[in-house]
Amino acid sequence: MNIREFKECVEFNIKHGLRHAVLGLGAPGVGKSQAVKQIGEKYGYKVIDLRLAQMSEVEIGGLIYPNEDHTKTRWLSPEILPDEERDGKNTILLLDEITSCSKRVQVAAYQLILDRRVGQYTLPEGTFVIGLGNREDDEGVYIRLASPLADRFEIHNIDVDFSVWKNDYAVPYGIHPYVLKYLVFKPAALHTQSANPDSMVFATPRSWERVSNILKCDSDISNPVVLNKIAGNIGMTEANQFVGFVKKAREMVNVDDFLDGRAAVPKDPSEMVMLINAMAEKLGFLRSVTSPKELDRGQRKLVERVLEAMFSLGSAEYTIIGLRELLTINRGTVKKIFLEGSSRRIEKFIAENMSVLGLDRDQLML
């Protein structure tokens, strides 16, 4: 599953009051921790983030000490665990790095996950337990969970999905345009760990976010310091390709000139893909609407111009790429615009290529 589907599974538990512990497993840097924090913000839950790989079993399980007359033992519960008076009624206990911590720490967390208590401490009723970790083949520190512990979790494997990252995170959170354009052109560069398992430096969604932050401070890619900092986050090979792409993108056909008929169709395939992506980006406002009726006259005219331009690329293959990109922005609204204002040429093309575009006749009969 992708990170969006994982979030939906966690939100299902919150909406229905299910106290099932959930475990999300995925490669480093795919946004697991960030996804949980976004859920906390959305539903008003305080997220208590415990990095188990940096903790001892006492910090999780607490400390046993004798009472005043040394006839019984008492349990000193850890202060870091959820406290309803301090943290509020609704909390998410995030047990991060659970597959990277020692067996002793895993055992200490076992009762907390199994019985929602440890010693004399009990988790507040409004607390949801979420564990996060890496898989064995993710090239990170991995310590297999004991079967009884794993059996207490609802377990989900999370894979990298560029489209979800782009639409759910990169665009809403303002990832730098250079980064976004490059990854639209080369989606496989979003996560490159498996490409060179011996390298300590590889690209992940998290490292691309750091590159974005660098470029927001200084976008001069000819500056050696900027290049070295980019390479320090995604690797020199990827950094050189990224910088080369940005330089080339600056020289490509201007999207406004093309839409106004002042520029010809580019001959280079990579420039064609960049032009298609640039035209789709012009319609980014479609993400926030639910119907064509919400568009003003200028927005509607721009949509129609982009649609017409997609059909002037000289190749059905490129037109299909462009239409697919528009459908990923807002499938329902774009389909309605196809029907409401498209020309006979566009309607004929869509009818002939419905299966390639992922549409069917019933979908188009809106």
C-alpha positions, 0 to 999 in steps of 0.5 A, spaced: 500 500 500 502 507 499 502 512 504 495 515 503 492 508 504 496 507 510 493 513 513 486 511 511 487 505 515 489 509 521 484 514 520 478 508 520 480 506 527 480 513 530 473 514 526 470 508 529 474 508 536 478 501 534 483 501 539 487 496 535 495 497 535 497 498 527 504 497 525 506 501 518 513 498 515 516 501 510 523 504 507 527 510 511 524 516 509 518 515 505 514 519 510 511 514 515 512 518 521 510 525 518 503 521 516 502 519 523 503 527 525 498 529 520 493 524 522 494 527 529 493 534 527 487 533 523 483 529 528 486 534 534 490 528 537 497 529 541 502 525 538 507 522 543 513 520 539 517 515 542 524 513 538 525 506 541 532 505 538 534 510 542 531 508 549 532 502 554 527 497 557 527 501 563 524 507 559 519 504 557 517 499 562 518 503 568 522 502 574 521 497 580 522 500 587 520 497 594 515 501 599 517 504 605 517 498 610 520 494 604 515 489 604 512 490 597 514 493 591 512 499 587 512 501 580 515 507 577 511 509 571 515 512 565 513 520 565 514 520 557 508 515 556 501 518 555 498 522 561 491 524 560 491 530 565 497 533 561 496 531 554 489 531 554 484 525 552 486 524 545 493 521 544 497 517 539 502 513 542 507 513 536 512 507 537 517 509 532 523 504 530 520 498 533 524 494 528 530 497 530 530 497 537 533 491 542 529 485 543 529 487 551 526 494 549 521 490 544 519 485 550 518 492 554 513 494 549 510 488 549 505 489 555 504 496 553 501 493 546 498 487 548 494 489 555 495 497 554 498 497 561 505 496 564 506 495 571 501 499 575 500 504 569 494 504 564 494 507 557 488 512 557 482 510 554 483 515 548 490 513 546 491 509 539 498 505 539 501 506 532 508 502 531 513 504 525 519 501 522 523 498 517 522 491 513 528 486 513 530 488 505 530 496 507 537 496 508 536 499 515 537 496 522 532 490 522 531 486 528 525 481 527 519 482 532 517 476 536 511 472 533 507 474 539 508 481 539 507 481 531 501 478 532 498 484 536 499 489 531 495 490 524 501 490 520 501 494 513 507 494 508 508 501 505 511 502 498 513 509 495 508 512 490 510 518 487 503 520 485 501 520 492 507 524 494 506 529 489 499 530 490 498 529 498 505 532 500 509 536 495 504 540 492 500 542 498 506 543 502 510 547 497 516 543 495 521 547 490 519 547 483 525 545 481 524 538 485 517 537 483 519 538 476 525 533 476 521 528 480 515 529 475 520 527 469 523 522 473 519 519 478 524 513 480 528 518 483 524 519 489 527 513 492 533 510 490 536 506 496 535 500 492 539 502 486 546 503 490 545 499 496 552 500 498 552 507 498 550 511 505 547 517 501 541 516 497 534 519 495 528 519 499 522 523 500 525 526 506 532 528 503 528 531 497 524 535 502 531 537 505 534 539 497 527 543 497 529 547 503 536 548 500 533 551 494 529 556 497 535 559 501 539 559 494 536 556 488 543 558 484 545 551 482 551 553 479 554 555 486 558 549 488 556 550 495 549 549 493 551 543 489 555 539 494 549 540 499 544 537 494 549 531 493 550 530 500 542 529 501 541 525 494 548 522 492 552 525 487 550 521 481 543 524 482 545 531 484 548 531 477 542 529 473 538 533 477 542 540 476 543 538 468 535 537 468 534 544 471 539 547 466 536 544 461 529 546 463 531 553 463 532 553 456 526 549 454 520 552 450 516 557 455 509 554 456 505 561 455 509 562 449 506 555 446 499 556 449 499 562 445 502 559 439 508 563 439 513 557 440 513 550 436 512 543 438 519 541 441 523 535 438 527 533 444 522 527 447 525 530 454 523 537 453 516 534 450 515 531 457 517 537 461 512 541 456 506 537 458 508 537 465 508 545 465 502 545 462 498 541 467 501 545 472 498 551 470 491 547 472 493 546 479 487 550 481 483 544 479 485 540 485 481 545 490 474 544 486 469 539 485 465 542 479 467 546 473 461 551 475 466 553 481 471 556 475 471 563 473 471 565 466 479 566 466 480 559 469 475 555 464 478 559 458 485 556 461 483 549 461 480 549 454 487 552 452 491 547 455 486 541 452 487 544 445 494 544 446 495 537 448 492 535 442 497 539 438 503 535 440 503 532 433 503 525 437 497 521 440 502 518 445 504 525 448 497 527 448 495 521 452 501 522 457 498 529 457 491 527 458 493 522 464 496 528 467 490 532 467 486 526 470 491 525 476 489 532 478 482 532 478 479 526 475 471 528 476 472 535 474 476 534 468 472 529 465 466 533 466 470 539 462 471 534 457 464 533 456 461 540 457 466 544 452 470 539 448 471 539 441 469 534 436 476 532 435 477 531 443 471 527 443 473 523 438 480 522 441 477 520 448 472 515 445 478 511 441 483 511 447 478 510 453 481 504 455 488 507 455 486 513 459 483 509 464 476 511 462 470 507 460 463 509 457 459 509 463 464 514 467 463 519 461 456 519 461 456 524 467 
